[in-house]
Amino acid sequence: MRDWLVLLLVTFGHDEIADQARLCASEAVTNAYQHTRADWITVEVSLGSTTVTVSVDDDRPGWLPSPRPSATWRDEHGRGLTLIRAHAAELRAVPNDAGKRVQFTLAYGEAA
């Protein structure tokens, strides 16, 4: 998934955010995998004229993740959403019909 996202961004000329997107997507999917015991996780990518939005959905309703205020780069656990928030223009976690969605947006080009 990380390599596919980077390939997509580079193909469309947005290499300047490829590393950020890789890190953020990896953290969002890892969180869904480790904390939800979901039967399925899906990743959706939407390229706009100045942003890319990545959505990670799982099928486990209930607890919505939120960044830990005390997480630092030195922590081994609990810093995934903090890392995403540090790089993303927007981060949100919302319930959906099947479970929940963690979605982040990165800006590129003139919007960055």
Phi, psi and omega in degrees: 000317180298313181294322178298317179297315178298315178301317179299312181295316180295318179301323181266011173083026182243045182298336184296341179246007185300315181293319177298316180296319178300311181299310183296316180295319179299316179295317181295317179290319178300317177300314180298318181293313186283329190253353186246339188054038182292147173283332177212151176226131177238151178236131178235137180237134178233119178264122175255187182287335180227000182217159168238134178243130179244127179243132177241115181252146171225168186260024180247105177288174177111232186308126174260128181292151174213149181298141176280127183296333183267000182293136176234170181295342180278340181293141178275336180224155174083015181245003184302308180290330175295319176297315179299312181300326180294332183257334189270148173287333180209142175220133177211154175232125184222149173289152173225185185300326185263333185180259178211164180228130168254126187227134176227153181235133175246138179265149176217171181067222182291337181282343184289000000 
